[in-house]
Amino acid sequence: MGRLHWTGITARRWKMAPGWETQPPKTFWDLLQLLIVPSILIGALAFWNHSETARGNHRADQQRQDMAISVYIDKMSNLILHERLLRSKPGAAVRVVARTATLATLRAVDRDRKAAVLHFLYDTGLLRLPSPPVLLKGADLTRARLEEEKLGDARLEGSDLSFAKLGGAYLARTNFKNADLEKADLGDADLRNAHLEDADLSGAFLDGANLQDAHVEGARLAGATFLSSHVRPYNKADLYRSGLTNVDLRSAHLDDANLTGATLVDADLRDATFIRANLHSAILRGADLRGADLSSADLREADFDHANLDKATLAGAKLRDATNLDLGRYITGLSLHDQKDFLAAEKDFLDKLTSDDLADFRLTPEKLAELRKHANAT
């Protein structure tokens, strides 16, 4: 160990008047302290190099994307001005070139530049003709930032707009057939007469959206939100006379929505909420309303032929002149506690019904009296 004296690791003794001087050995902490400062400096240098590399890569990526947009616009401008793209016929080679360039560019850029591409296509008229020169089926528009954009009459069928931001956008008559709008933000969007047939709107945010006369047949709207009273207490989803045949609206929130005259034939409405919603004259034939909450909804003149209302809530609903609503079956299907609550809540309404009125609800005075007696006995 004597050979290690020079390192200071072991104890060292030497003679000095009047006795021996001893240098204590170095501890592990003493040695560790010698390494801390160099380690910190090395780590800081590595982090700085990594940050600089990341910033450099980001700048290079942004420049690459800007170049891609510039090249794309130049190419498309040439096709419009010199190859008569706007006047081309379906199937023309110039359309194939334009579509290929568009899809490739959309895959190569971020959400803000996706919006720039779509804006360019719309402003040049490439998306609005009866037979648009550029079809966006399969186009990658995920997370595109399109808030407040004016895209009325655009042809966007089959495009991927999942998670896109379309809040407040003007989308009247826009064609979204078979488009992927999963979890897209369409709050306050103008979707009047829009074509949403077979579109995927699962989990979409539609608070305050105007869907008057929209075509929503076959659309998937499971988990979609149409109204958030905590956010926009005065906005109501407007689905007036909308075609909603065979839609998937499971667990959708449609409180206070205007569904007057809407067609909901064979719609899946399980566990959806329609509290205070206006369903006057709505067509609900074959609809699955199991577990749906229709409390205080306006259901006058609504058609419930073959609708499944098991475990649905109709407390306070306006039911006068509703057709094909089997109240006898509905009440019988409730738990005894819920039967008692429903009959108590609707006492005034039921008492005013004539025998003919009761017959419209598949009830007779005797059957109603029997149901009340059975419920009260509990």
C-alpha positions as MATLAB code, in Angstrom:
seq = 'MGRLHWTGITARRWKMAPGWETQPPKTFWDLLQLLIVPSILIGALAFWNHSETARGNHRADQQRQDMAISVYIDKMSNLILHERLLRSKPGAAVRVVARTATLATLRAVDRDRKAAVLHFLYDTGLLRLPSPPVLLKGADLTRARLEEEKLGDARLEGSDLSFAKLGGAYLARTNFKNADLEKADLGDADLRNAHLEDADLSGAFLDGANLQDAHVEGARLAGATFLSSHVRPYNKADLYRSGLTNVDLRSAHLDDANLTGATLVDADLRDATFIRANLHSAILRGADLRGADLSSADLREADFDHANLDKATLAGAKLRDATNLDLGRYITGLSLHDQKDFLAAEKDFLDKLTSDDLADFRLTPEKLAELRKHANAT';
ca = [
       0.000    0.000    0.000;
       3.000    2.260    0.443;
       3.067    2.790   -3.283;
      -0.333    4.530   -3.068;
       0.813    7.248   -0.691;
       1.194    9.722   -3.511;
      -2.513    9.392   -4.402;
      -3.685   10.368   -0.940;
      -5.930    7.310   -0.783;
      -4.066    5.704    2.121;
      -2.881    7.342    5.325;
       0.529    8.909    5.148;
       2.935    9.594    8.021;
       6.109   11.551    8.160;
       8.358   12.722   10.950;
       8.345   16.326   12.018;
       9.599   17.870   15.185;
       8.598   17.230   17.863;
       6.687   14.047   16.638;
       4.935   12.357   13.734;
       2.463   14.156   11.390;
      -0.306   12.035    9.906;
      -2.375   12.797    6.761;
      -5.728   10.937    7.048;
      -6.745    8.673    4.134;
      -9.215    9.940    1.479;
     -12.804    8.812    1.931;
     -15.145    7.647   -0.865;
     -17.038   10.967   -0.663;
     -13.738   12.876   -1.088;
     -13.085   10.913   -4.262;
     -16.677   11.366   -5.483;
     -16.417   15.131   -5.088;
     -13.481   15.102   -7.468;
     -15.766   13.551  -10.131;
     -18.960   15.633   -9.638;
     -17.864   18.868  -11.294;
     -16.406   17.186  -14.410;
     -19.539   15.005  -14.698;
     -21.810   18.060  -14.497;
     -19.798   19.834  -17.164;
     -19.843   16.790  -19.423;
     -23.631   16.367  -18.918;
     -24.325   20.048  -19.598;
     -22.234   19.914  -22.747;
     -24.065   16.782  -23.944;
     -27.472   18.378  -23.242;
     -26.467   21.567  -25.062;
     -25.250   19.546  -28.038;
     -28.487   17.525  -28.050;
     -30.626   20.697  -27.852;
     -28.671   22.343  -30.636;
     -28.998   19.215  -32.756;
     -32.760   19.071  -32.082;
     -33.178   22.761  -32.935;
     -31.118   22.292  -36.051;
     -33.174   19.284  -37.090;
     -36.401   21.213  -36.436;
     -35.223   24.159  -38.522;
     -34.179   21.807  -41.293;
     -37.557   20.045  -41.141;
     -39.436   23.342  -41.278;
     -37.369   24.441  -44.255;
     -38.003   21.090  -45.938;
     -41.755   21.475  -45.416;
     -41.727   25.064  -46.675;
     -39.859   23.882  -49.755;
     -42.393   21.071  -50.255;
     -45.267   23.577  -50.158;
     -43.466   25.935  -52.538;
     -42.720   23.153  -55.021;
     -46.316   21.905  -54.751;
     -47.869   25.300  -55.429;
     -45.532   25.861  -58.389;
     -46.411   22.456  -59.821;
     -50.161   22.910  -59.343;
     -50.055   26.451  -60.738;
     -48.373   25.087  -63.846;
     -51.048   22.388  -64.197;
     -53.792   25.018  -63.852;
     -52.285   27.622  -66.161;
     -50.632   25.471  -68.819;
     -52.255   22.031  -68.625;
     -55.856   23.233  -68.215;
     -56.424   21.276  -65.025;
     -59.633   23.151  -64.184;
     -61.155   22.220  -67.550;
     -59.921   18.645  -67.588;
     -62.246   15.653  -67.808;
     -62.562   12.871  -65.230;
     -59.796   10.314  -65.730;
     -57.477   12.768  -67.513;
     -53.749   12.268  -66.906;
     -53.387   15.808  -65.568;
     -55.855   14.965  -62.798;
     -53.871   11.884  -61.834;
     -50.713   13.980  -61.584;
     -52.474   16.645  -59.513;
     -53.974   14.105  -57.101;
     -50.679   12.243  -56.682;
     -48.797   15.459  -55.943;
     -51.467   16.589  -53.499;
     -51.597   13.348  -51.499;
     -47.798   13.139  -51.330;
     -47.495   16.730  -50.124;
     -50.176   16.297  -47.462;
     -48.327   13.276  -46.074;
     -45.079   15.259  -45.905;
     -46.230   18.361  -44.017;
     -47.565   19.258  -40.563;
     -51.093   20.268  -39.577;
     -50.671   23.980  -40.331;
     -49.298   23.326  -43.797;
     -52.035   20.741  -44.451;
     -54.449   23.627  -43.951;
     -52.426   25.734  -46.394;
     -52.710   23.018  -49.058;
     -56.466   22.713  -48.545;
     -56.854   26.493  -48.623;
     -54.969   26.643  -51.919;
     -57.083   23.895  -53.473;
     -60.307   25.544  -52.349;
     -59.387   29.055  -53.462;
     -58.340   27.859  -56.915;
     -61.656   26.053  -57.365;
     -60.112   22.584  -57.438;
     -62.456   21.279  -54.732;
     -65.736   22.927  -55.632;
     -66.674   21.935  -59.163;
     -69.411   19.311  -59.690;
     -66.576   16.994  -60.714;
     -63.561   18.459  -58.889;
     -60.185   17.983  -60.616;
     -58.580   16.901  -57.330;
     -60.274   14.173  -55.318;
     -59.110   13.878  -51.709;
     -60.218   10.314  -50.981;
     -57.631    8.922  -48.566;
     -55.938   12.309  -48.118;
     -54.069   12.761  -44.829;
     -55.662   15.809  -43.196;
     -55.306   14.536  -39.632;
     -55.125   17.308  -37.028;
     -55.345   19.980  -39.741;
     -55.949   23.473  -38.352;
     -59.032   24.698  -40.210;
     -60.777   26.873  -37.631;
     -63.087   29.509  -39.125;
     -62.200   28.397  -42.665;
     -64.738   28.839  -45.448;
     -65.069   25.470  -47.166;
     -68.684   25.503  -48.275;
     -69.472   23.112  -51.166;
     -66.029   21.493  -50.921;
     -65.640   17.831  -51.887;
     -63.838   16.113  -49.007;
     -65.397   12.668  -49.221;
     -63.206    9.817  -48.036;
     -60.538   12.082  -46.548;
     -58.956   11.542  -43.137;
     -59.859   14.513  -40.935;
     -59.560   12.740  -37.604;
     -58.683   15.122  -34.757;
     -58.941   18.057  -37.190;
     -59.799   21.510  -35.864;
     -62.873   22.790  -37.714;
     -64.440   24.930  -35.015;
     -66.552   27.752  -36.420;
     -65.829   26.699  -40.020;
     -68.335   27.364  -42.799;
     -69.079   23.889  -44.157;
     -72.529   24.287  -45.664;
     -73.160   21.667  -48.360;
     -69.637   20.304  -47.911;
     -69.329   16.651  -48.881;
     -67.867   14.488  -46.080;
     -69.247   11.141  -47.275;
     -67.218    8.261  -45.829;
     -64.769   10.762  -44.306;
     -62.967   10.016  -41.053;
     -63.891   12.794  -38.612;
     -63.192   10.814  -35.459;
     -62.736   13.192  -32.498;
     -62.722   16.180  -34.838;
     -63.621   19.559  -33.336;
     -66.689   20.874  -35.191;
     -67.929   23.163  -32.447;
     -70.097   26.010  -33.815;
     -69.435   24.822  -37.381;
     -72.040   25.597  -40.037;
     -72.931   22.158  -41.449;
     -76.282   23.006  -43.002;
     -77.079   20.620  -45.847;
     -73.679   18.994  -45.402;
     -73.261   15.424  -46.619;
     -72.061   13.218  -43.780;
     -73.393    9.899  -45.006;
     -71.384    6.969  -43.575;
     -68.852    9.367  -42.063;
     -67.076    8.403  -38.847;
     -67.856   11.107  -36.276;
     -67.136    8.950  -33.232;
     -66.264   11.144  -30.284;
     -66.558   14.302  -32.391;
     -67.167   17.644  -30.671;
     -70.267   19.219  -32.217;
     -71.331   21.703  -29.547;
     -73.328   24.470  -31.166;
     -72.896   23.019  -34.667;
     -75.699   23.784  -37.113;
     -76.705   20.514  -38.779;
     -80.005   21.724  -40.187;
     -81.033   19.582  -43.169;
     -77.713   17.722  -42.962;
     -77.528   14.250  -44.471;
     -76.188   11.959  -41.755;
     -77.528    8.575  -42.848;
     -75.272    5.741  -41.727;
     -72.869    8.034  -39.884;
     -71.103    6.769  -36.767;
     -71.602    9.277  -33.962;
     -70.935    7.109  -30.930;
     -69.802    9.271  -28.040;
     -70.217   12.507  -29.998;
     -70.963   15.622  -27.945;
     -73.593   18.009  -29.296;
     -74.036   20.306  -26.334;
     -71.994   21.200  -23.289;
     -74.142   23.407  -21.088;
     -71.136   24.368  -19.006;
     -69.360   25.766  -22.060;
     -72.100   27.184  -24.271;
     -75.345   27.308  -22.308;
     -77.270   29.057  -25.076;
     -76.135   27.074  -28.105;
     -78.195   24.096  -29.150;
     -77.416   21.448  -31.719;
     -79.647   22.061  -34.726;
     -80.528   18.807  -36.486;
     -83.841   20.059  -37.826;
     -85.220   17.566  -40.373;
     -81.811   15.879  -40.564;
     -81.567   12.459  -42.155;
     -80.133   10.230  -39.432;
     -81.229    6.832  -40.662;
     -79.148    3.992  -39.217;
     -76.772    6.364  -37.394;
     -74.721    5.258  -34.421;
     -75.432    7.771  -31.644;
     -74.648    5.592  -28.655;
     -73.936    7.682  -25.542;
     -74.183   10.889  -27.590;
     -75.111   14.077  -25.746;
     -78.055   15.815  -27.421;
     -79.568   17.706  -24.518;
     -81.667   20.667  -25.743;
     -80.984   19.718  -29.369;
     -83.442   20.568  -32.118;
     -84.359   17.286  -33.794;
     -87.744   18.418  -35.050;
     -88.800   16.204  -37.929;
     -85.495   14.328  -37.923;
     -85.431   10.849  -39.429;
     -83.890    8.407  -36.956;
     -85.098    5.159  -38.472;
     -83.143    2.158  -37.099;
     -80.761    4.514  -35.300;
     -78.667    3.190  -32.430;
     -79.480    5.619  -29.596;
     -78.556    3.456  -26.634;
     -77.645    5.454  -23.515;
     -77.846    8.743  -25.433;
     -79.180   11.793  -23.608;
     -81.999   13.887  -25.103;
     -82.941   15.912  -22.021;
     -85.287   18.748  -23.075;
     -84.535   17.934  -26.736;
     -87.129   18.799  -29.366;
     -88.101   15.578  -31.146;
     -91.466   16.854  -32.318;
     -92.574   14.780  -35.331;
     -89.297   12.859  -35.332;
     -89.383    9.449  -36.987;
     -87.952    6.879  -34.569;
     -89.162    3.706  -36.240;
     -87.009    0.767  -35.241;
     -84.688    2.972  -33.182;
     -82.826    1.377  -30.281;
     -83.493    3.710  -27.337;
     -82.501    1.337  -24.552;
     -81.195    3.307  -21.608;
     -81.696    6.643  -23.397;
     -82.655    9.654  -21.292;
     -85.600   11.520  -22.844;
     -86.520   13.464  -19.719;
     -88.656   16.511  -20.529;
     -88.128   15.949  -24.258;
     -90.791   17.074  -26.740;
     -91.986   13.831  -28.305;
     -95.301   15.040  -29.645;
     -96.283   13.365  -32.916;
     -93.081   11.335  -32.890;
     -93.329    7.891  -34.491;
     -92.049    5.082  -32.232;
     -93.086    2.118  -34.363;
     -90.999   -0.899  -33.253;
     -88.681    1.346  -31.227;
     -87.012   -0.306  -28.241;
     -87.507    1.819  -25.119;
     -86.393   -0.700  -22.486;
     -84.915    1.120  -19.472;
     -85.318    4.477  -21.216;
     -86.336    7.550  -19.211;
     -89.466    9.453  -20.289;
     -90.088   11.449  -17.127;
     -91.651   14.808  -17.965;
     -91.646   14.119  -21.712;
     -94.379   15.617  -23.892;
     -96.055   12.590  -25.414;
     -99.330   13.883  -26.832;
    -100.128   12.534  -30.280;
     -97.003   10.366  -30.338;
     -97.711    7.324  -32.507;
     -96.908    3.665  -32.041;
     -95.669    4.308  -28.500;
     -96.545    1.278  -26.406;
     -96.763    2.891  -22.986;
     -98.194   -0.245  -21.451;
     -95.131   -2.233  -22.437;
     -92.809    0.619  -21.492;
     -94.269    0.979  -17.990;
     -94.326   -2.762  -17.416;
     -90.654   -2.935  -18.354;
     -89.686   -0.475  -15.615;
     -88.712   -1.522  -12.126;
     -91.541   -1.211   -9.588;
     -89.914    1.870   -8.104;
     -89.545    3.510  -11.538;
     -93.111    2.543  -12.445;
     -94.379    4.388   -9.402;
     -92.245    7.448  -10.164;
     -93.276    7.556  -13.828;
     -96.990    7.178  -13.112;
     -96.799    9.877  -10.442;
     -94.855   12.273  -12.675;
     -97.216   11.748  -15.620;
    -100.461   11.624  -13.609;
    -101.865   14.885  -14.983;
    -101.031   13.932  -18.555;
    -102.464   10.428  -18.268;
    -105.620   11.607  -16.493;
    -106.447   13.893  -19.417;
    -106.289   11.099  -21.980;
    -109.577    9.763  -23.319;
    -110.106    6.086  -24.011;
    -109.235    6.730  -27.640;
    -106.071    8.588  -26.608;
    -105.070    5.725  -24.345;
    -105.632    3.314  -27.203;
    -103.011    5.229  -29.222;
    -100.581    4.353  -26.427;
    -101.654    0.701  -26.392;
    -103.448    1.265  -23.060;
    -106.993    0.979  -21.745;
    -108.423    2.707  -18.654;
    -108.535   -0.695  -16.969;
    -104.896   -1.477  -17.808;
    -103.792    1.942  -16.542;
    -105.709    1.456  -13.301;
    -104.130   -1.975  -12.893;
    -100.634   -0.565  -13.422;
    -101.258    2.193  -10.873;
    -102.622   -0.249   -8.336;
     -99.641   -2.548   -8.765;
     -97.134    0.297   -8.482;
     -98.786    1.832   -5.435;
     -98.924   -1.517   -3.689;
     -95.149   -1.469   -3.520;
];
